[in-house]
Structures are given as structure tokens and as C-alpha cells.
Amino acid sequence: MSGEFDDLRSRLDTIADELADLAIDRLRNSIDNGGDKLPIDERTLSRARRAVIKASSLLVAPADRDDPY
């Protein structure tokens, strides 16, 4: 059972990386264009990335988790 969700977790981790890359691109574009505030869509992308990371971590088998729950 521990490997049952490995493929799904791997895909979620890839999505999290893609979201991080998009957020960094937004920040770079903002800086290049003289912006002095965080772009709103960068914040949204970062929140989405954290949610995907959380979903991935929830798919770890209970025996493989660090927490007792």
C-alpha cells in the first residue's frame, strides 16, 4: 500500500515545481518592468503551490509519515 499513490504524488510534485517556476517568472517580469509590489497572480500561484504540496504530502502512507496521525 505504501507505493499505491507514488505516481500521483510524483505528478503533484511536478505541478508544484511548475507553479513555482510560474511564480518566479511573474516576479522577474515585475522587477524587469520596474514594479515595486508583488504581482497578485504570483501570490495566487504561491498559494496554489502550497495546496498542491499539502495534497502530495497527504498521500504518504500512514506508516511512512513522521506524524503519528
DODOZA-95986 format. One record per atom (N, C-alpha, C, CB): atom name; x, y, z; residue in one letter; residue number from 1. Coordinates in nm, 2 decimals. Glycine has a CB too. Layout:
BEGIN
['CA', [X, Y, Z], 'A', NUM];
...
This chain:
BEGIN
['N', [0.08, -0.12, 0.00], 'M', 1];
['CA', [0.00, 0.00, 0.00], 'M', 1];
['C', [0.08, 0.13, 0.00], 'M', 1];
['CB', [-0.09, 0.00, 0.12], 'M', 1];
['N', [0.21, 0.12, 0.05], 'S', 2];
['CA', [0.29, 0.24, 0.06], 'S', 2];
['C', [0.32, 0.30, -0.07], 'S', 2];
['CB', [0.42, 0.21, 0.13], 'S', 2];
['N', [0.32, 0.23, -0.18], 'G', 3];
['CA', [0.35, 0.28, -0.31], 'G', 3];
['C', [0.23, 0.31, -0.40], 'G', 3];
['CB', [0.45, 0.19, -0.38], 'G', 3];
['N', [0.11, 0.29, -0.34], 'E', 4];
['CA', [-0.01, 0.30, -0.41], 'E', 4];
['C', [-0.03, 0.43, -0.48], 'E', 4];
['CB', [-0.13, 0.27, -0.32], 'E', 4];
['N', [0.02, 0.54, -0.42], 'F', 5];
['CA', [-0.01, 0.68, -0.47], 'F', 5];
['C', [0.12, 0.74, -0.52], 'F', 5];
['CB', [-0.07, 0.76, -0.36], 'F', 5];
['N', [0.23, 0.66, -0.53], 'D', 6];
['CA', [0.36, 0.72, -0.57], 'D', 6];
['C', [0.35, 0.80, -0.71], 'D', 6];
['CB', [0.46, 0.61, -0.58], 'D', 6];
['N', [0.28, 0.74, -0.80], 'D', 7];
['CA', [0.27, 0.81, -0.93], 'D', 7];
['C', [0.19, 0.94, -0.92], 'D', 7];
['CB', [0.20, 0.72, -1.03], 'D', 7];
['N', [0.08, 0.94, -0.85], 'L', 8];
['CA', [0.01, 1.06, -0.83], 'L', 8];
['C', [0.09, 1.17, -0.75], 'L', 8];
['CB', [-0.12, 1.03, -0.75], 'L', 8];
['N', [0.16, 1.12, -0.65], 'R', 9];
['CA', [0.24, 1.22, -0.57], 'R', 9];
['C', [0.35, 1.28, -0.66], 'R', 9];
['CB', [0.31, 1.14, -0.45], 'R', 9];
['N', [0.41, 1.19, -0.75], 'S', 10];
['CA', [0.51, 1.24, -0.84], 'S', 10];
['C', [0.45, 1.35, -0.93], 'S', 10];
['CB', [0.57, 1.13, -0.92], 'S', 10];
['N', [0.34, 1.33, -0.98], 'R', 11];
['CA', [0.27, 1.42, -1.07], 'R', 11];
['C', [0.24, 1.55, -1.00], 'R', 11];
['CB', [0.15, 1.37, -1.13], 'R', 11];
['N', [0.19, 1.54, -0.87], 'L', 12];
['CA', [0.16, 1.66, -0.79], 'L', 12];
['C', [0.29, 1.74, -0.76], 'L', 12];
['CB', [0.10, 1.62, -0.66], 'L', 12];
['N', [0.40, 1.67, -0.74], 'D', 13];
['CA', [0.53, 1.73, -0.71], 'D', 13];
['C', [0.58, 1.81, -0.84], 'D', 13];
['CB', [0.64, 1.63, -0.67], 'D', 13];
['N', [0.55, 1.75, -0.95], 'T', 14];
['CA', [0.59, 1.82, -1.08], 'T', 14];
['C', [0.50, 1.94, -1.10], 'T', 14];
['CB', [0.57, 1.72, -1.20], 'T', 14];
['N', [0.38, 1.93, -1.07], 'I', 15];
['CA', [0.29, 2.05, -1.08], 'I', 15];
['C', [0.33, 2.16, -0.98], 'I', 15];
['CB', [0.14, 2.01, -1.05], 'I', 15];
['N', [0.37, 2.12, -0.86], 'A', 16];
['CA', [0.42, 2.22, -0.76], 'A', 16];
['C', [0.54, 2.29, -0.82], 'A', 16];
['CB', [0.45, 2.15, -0.63], 'A', 16];
['N', [0.63, 2.22, -0.88], 'D', 17];
['CA', [0.75, 2.28, -0.94], 'D', 17];
['C', [0.71, 2.37, -1.05], 'D', 17];
['CB', [0.85, 2.17, -0.99], 'D', 17];
['N', [0.62, 2.34, -1.13], 'E', 18];
['CA', [0.57, 2.42, -1.24], 'E', 18];
['C', [0.51, 2.55, -1.19], 'E', 18];
['CB', [0.47, 2.35, -1.33], 'E', 18];
['N', [0.43, 2.54, -1.08], 'L', 19];
['CA', [0.37, 2.66, -1.02], 'L', 19];
['C', [0.48, 2.75, -0.96], 'L', 19];
['CB', [0.27, 2.62, -0.91], 'L', 19];
['N', [0.58, 2.69, -0.90], 'A', 20];
['CA', [0.69, 2.77, -0.85], 'A', 20];
['C', [0.76, 2.85, -0.97], 'A', 20];
['CB', [0.79, 2.68, -0.78], 'A', 20];
['N', [0.79, 2.78, -1.08], 'D', 21];
['CA', [0.85, 2.84, -1.19], 'D', 21];
['C', [0.77, 2.96, -1.25], 'D', 21];
['CB', [0.88, 2.74, -1.30], 'D', 21];
['N', [0.64, 2.94, -1.25], 'L', 22];
['CA', [0.55, 3.05, -1.30], 'L', 22];
['C', [0.55, 3.16, -1.20], 'L', 22];
['CB', [0.40, 2.99, -1.31], 'L', 22];
['N', [0.55, 3.14, -1.08], 'A', 23];
['CA', [0.56, 3.25, -0.98], 'A', 23];
['C', [0.69, 3.32, -0.99], 'A', 23];
['CB', [0.54, 3.19, -0.83], 'A', 23];
['N', [0.80, 3.25, -1.01], 'I', 24];
['CA', [0.93, 3.32, -1.02], 'I', 24];
['C', [0.93, 3.40, -1.15], 'I', 24];
['CB', [1.04, 3.22, -1.03], 'I', 24];
['N', [0.87, 3.35, -1.26], 'D', 25];
['CA', [0.86, 3.43, -1.38], 'D', 25];
['C', [0.78, 3.56, -1.36], 'D', 25];
['CB', [0.80, 3.34, -1.49], 'D', 25];
['N', [0.67, 3.55, -1.29], 'R', 26];
['CA', [0.59, 3.67, -1.26], 'R', 26];
['C', [0.67, 3.77, -1.18], 'R', 26];
['CB', [0.46, 3.63, -1.18], 'R', 26];
['N', [0.75, 3.72, -1.08], 'L', 27];
['CA', [0.83, 3.82, -1.01], 'L', 27];
['C', [0.94, 3.88, -1.09], 'L', 27];
['CB', [0.90, 3.74, -0.89], 'L', 27];
['N', [1.00, 3.80, -1.18], 'R', 28];
['CA', [1.11, 3.85, -1.27], 'R', 28];
['C', [1.05, 3.96, -1.36], 'R', 28];
['CB', [1.17, 3.74, -1.35], 'R', 28];
['N', [0.94, 3.93, -1.42], 'N', 29];
['CA', [0.87, 4.02, -1.51], 'N', 29];
['C', [0.84, 4.15, -1.44], 'N', 29];
['CB', [0.75, 3.96, -1.57], 'N', 29];
['N', [0.79, 4.14, -1.32], 'S', 30];
['CA', [0.75, 4.26, -1.24], 'S', 30];
['C', [0.88, 4.35, -1.21], 'S', 30];
['CB', [0.69, 4.22, -1.11], 'S', 30];
['N', [0.99, 4.28, -1.17], 'I', 31];
['CA', [1.11, 4.35, -1.14], 'I', 31];
['C', [1.16, 4.42, -1.27], 'I', 31];
['CB', [1.22, 4.26, -1.08], 'I', 31];
['N', [1.16, 4.34, -1.38], 'D', 32];
['CA', [1.21, 4.39, -1.51], 'D', 32];
['C', [1.13, 4.51, -1.56], 'D', 32];
['CB', [1.21, 4.28, -1.61], 'D', 32];
['N', [1.01, 4.52, -1.52], 'N', 33];
['CA', [0.92, 4.63, -1.56], 'N', 33];
['C', [0.91, 4.74, -1.46], 'N', 33];
['CB', [0.78, 4.58, -1.59], 'N', 33];
['N', [1.00, 4.73, -1.36], 'G', 34];
['CA', [1.01, 4.84, -1.26], 'G', 34];
['C', [0.91, 4.83, -1.15], 'G', 34];
['CB', [1.00, 4.97, -1.33], 'G', 34];
['N', [0.84, 4.72, -1.14], 'G', 35];
['CA', [0.74, 4.71, -1.03], 'G', 35];
['C', [0.80, 4.71, -0.89], 'G', 35];
['CB', [0.66, 4.58, -1.05], 'G', 35];
['N', [0.73, 4.76, -0.80], 'D', 36];
['CA', [0.78, 4.76, -0.66], 'D', 36];
['C', [0.69, 4.69, -0.56], 'D', 36];
['CB', [0.80, 4.91, -0.61], 'D', 36];
['N', [0.59, 4.61, -0.62], 'K', 37];
['CA', [0.50, 4.53, -0.54], 'K', 37];
['C', [0.49, 4.39, -0.59], 'K', 37];
['CB', [0.36, 4.60, -0.53], 'K', 37];
['N', [0.45, 4.30, -0.51], 'L', 38];
['CA', [0.44, 4.16, -0.56], 'L', 38];
['C', [0.32, 4.15, -0.65], 'L', 38];
['CB', [0.42, 4.06, -0.44], 'L', 38];
['N', [0.33, 4.09, -0.76], 'P', 39];
['CA', [0.21, 4.07, -0.85], 'P', 39];
['C', [0.11, 3.98, -0.78], 'P', 39];
['CB', [0.26, 4.01, -0.99], 'P', 39];
['N', [-0.02, 4.02, -0.80], 'I', 40];
['CA', [-0.13, 3.95, -0.74], 'I', 40];
['C', [-0.13, 3.80, -0.79], 'I', 40];
['CB', [-0.26, 4.01, -0.77], 'I', 40];
['N', [-0.10, 3.78, -0.91], 'D', 41];
['CA', [-0.11, 3.64, -0.96], 'D', 41];
['C', [0.01, 3.56, -0.91], 'D', 41];
['CB', [-0.10, 3.64, -1.11], 'D', 41];
['N', [0.12, 3.62, -0.87], 'E', 42];
['CA', [0.23, 3.55, -0.80], 'E', 42];
['C', [0.18, 3.49, -0.67], 'E', 42];
['CB', [0.35, 3.64, -0.78], 'E', 42];
['N', [0.11, 3.57, -0.60], 'R', 43];
['CA', [0.05, 3.53, -0.47], 'R', 43];
['C', [-0.04, 3.41, -0.49], 'R', 43];
['CB', [-0.02, 3.65, -0.39], 'R', 43];
['N', [-0.13, 3.42, -0.59], 'T', 44];
['CA', [-0.22, 3.31, -0.61], 'T', 44];
['C', [-0.15, 3.19, -0.65], 'T', 44];
['CB', [-0.32, 3.36, -0.73], 'T', 44];
['N', [-0.05, 3.20, -0.74], 'L', 45];
['CA', [0.03, 3.08, -0.78], 'L', 45];
['C', [0.10, 3.02, -0.66], 'L', 45];
['CB', [0.14, 3.12, -0.88], 'L', 45];
['N', [0.15, 3.10, -0.57], 'S', 46];
['CA', [0.22, 3.05, -0.45], 'S', 46];
['C', [0.12, 2.98, -0.36], 'S', 46];
['CB', [0.29, 3.16, -0.37], 'S', 46];
['N', [0.00, 3.03, -0.34], 'R', 47];
['CA', [-0.10, 2.96, -0.26], 'R', 47];
['C', [-0.14, 2.83, -0.32], 'R', 47];
['CB', [-0.22, 3.05, -0.25], 'R', 47];
['N', [-0.15, 2.83, -0.45], 'A', 48];
['CA', [-0.19, 2.70, -0.52], 'A', 48];
['C', [-0.07, 2.60, -0.51], 'A', 48];
['CB', [-0.21, 2.73, -0.67], 'A', 48];
['N', [0.05, 2.65, -0.51], 'R', 49];
['CA', [0.16, 2.56, -0.50], 'R', 49];
['C', [0.16, 2.49, -0.36], 'R', 49];
['CB', [0.30, 2.63, -0.52], 'R', 49];
['N', [0.14, 2.58, -0.25], 'R', 50];
['CA', [0.13, 2.52, -0.12], 'R', 50];
['C', [0.02, 2.42, -0.10], 'R', 50];
['CB', [0.11, 2.64, -0.02], 'R', 50];
['N', [-0.09, 2.44, -0.17], 'A', 51];
['CA', [-0.20, 2.35, -0.16], 'A', 51];
['C', [-0.17, 2.22, -0.23], 'A', 51];
['CB', [-0.33, 2.41, -0.23], 'A', 51];
['N', [-0.10, 2.23, -0.34], 'V', 52];
['CA', [-0.06, 2.10, -0.41], 'V', 52];
['C', [0.05, 2.03, -0.33], 'V', 52];
['CB', [0.00, 2.14, -0.55], 'V', 52];
['N', [0.14, 2.10, -0.27], 'I', 53];
['CA', [0.24, 2.03, -0.18], 'I', 53];
['C', [0.17, 1.96, -0.07], 'I', 53];
['CB', [0.34, 2.13, -0.13], 'I', 53];
['N', [0.07, 2.03, -0.01], 'K', 54];
['CA', [-0.01, 1.97, 0.10], 'K', 54];
['C', [-0.08, 1.84, 0.05], 'K', 54];
['CB', [-0.11, 2.07, 0.16], 'K', 54];
['N', [-0.14, 1.85, -0.06], 'A', 55];
['CA', [-0.21, 1.73, -0.12], 'A', 55];
['C', [-0.12, 1.62, -0.14], 'A', 55];
['CB', [-0.28, 1.77, -0.25], 'A', 55];
['N', [0.00, 1.65, -0.19], 'S', 56];
['CA', [0.10, 1.54, -0.21], 'S', 56];
['C', [0.14, 1.48, -0.08], 'S', 56];
['CB', [0.23, 1.60, -0.28], 'S', 56];
['N', [0.16, 1.56, 0.02], 'S', 57];
['CA', [0.21, 1.51, 0.15], 'S', 57];
['C', [0.10, 1.42, 0.22], 'S', 57];
['CB', [0.25, 1.62, 0.24], 'S', 57];
['N', [-0.03, 1.45, 0.19], 'L', 58];
['CA', [-0.14, 1.37, 0.24], 'L', 58];
['C', [-0.15, 1.23, 0.18], 'L', 58];
['CB', [-0.27, 1.45, 0.22], 'L', 58];
['N', [-0.08, 1.21, 0.07], 'L', 59];
['CA', [-0.09, 1.08, 0.00], 'L', 59];
['C', [0.02, 0.99, 0.05], 'L', 59];
['CB', [-0.08, 1.10, -0.15], 'L', 59];
['N', [0.10, 1.03, 0.15], 'V', 60];
['CA', [0.20, 0.94, 0.20], 'V', 60];
['C', [0.14, 0.84, 0.29], 'V', 60];
['CB', [0.31, 1.02, 0.28], 'V', 60];
['N', [0.17, 0.72, 0.28], 'A', 61];
['CA', [0.12, 0.61, 0.36], 'A', 61];
['C', [0.14, 0.64, 0.50], 'A', 61];
['CB', [0.18, 0.47, 0.32], 'A', 61];
['N', [0.04, 0.61, 0.59], 'P', 62];
['CA', [0.05, 0.64, 0.73], 'P', 62];
['C', [0.17, 0.58, 0.80], 'P', 62];
['CB', [-0.07, 0.59, 0.81], 'P', 62];
['N', [0.22, 0.47, 0.75], 'A', 63];
['CA', [0.34, 0.41, 0.81], 'A', 63];
['C', [0.47, 0.49, 0.78], 'A', 63];
['CB', [0.35, 0.26, 0.77], 'A', 63];
['N', [0.46, 0.56, 0.67], 'D', 64];
['CA', [0.58, 0.64, 0.62], 'D', 64];
['C', [0.58, 0.78, 0.67], 'D', 64];
['CB', [0.58, 0.64, 0.47], 'D', 64];
['N', [0.47, 0.83, 0.73], 'R', 65];
['CA', [0.46, 0.96, 0.78], 'R', 65];
['C', [0.54, 0.98, 0.91], 'R', 65];
['CB', [0.31, 1.00, 0.81], 'R', 65];
['N', [0.59, 1.11, 0.93], 'D', 66];
['CA', [0.66, 1.14, 1.05], 'D', 66];
['C', [0.56, 1.16, 1.17], 'D', 66];
['CB', [0.74, 1.27, 1.03], 'D', 66];
['N', [0.44, 1.21, 1.14], 'D', 67];
['CA', [0.35, 1.23, 1.25], 'D', 67];
['C', [0.27, 1.11, 1.28], 'D', 67];
['CB', [0.25, 1.35, 1.21], 'D', 67];
['N', [0.22, 1.09, 1.40], 'P', 68];
['CA', [0.15, 0.97, 1.44], 'P', 68];
['C', [0.01, 0.96, 1.39], 'P', 68];
['CB', [0.15, 0.96, 1.59], 'P', 68];
['N', [-0.04, 1.05, 1.31], 'Y', 69];
['CA', [-0.19, 1.05, 1.27], 'Y', 69];
['C', [-0.20, 1.01, 1.13], 'Y', 69];
['CB', [-0.25, 1.19, 1.29], 'Y', 69];
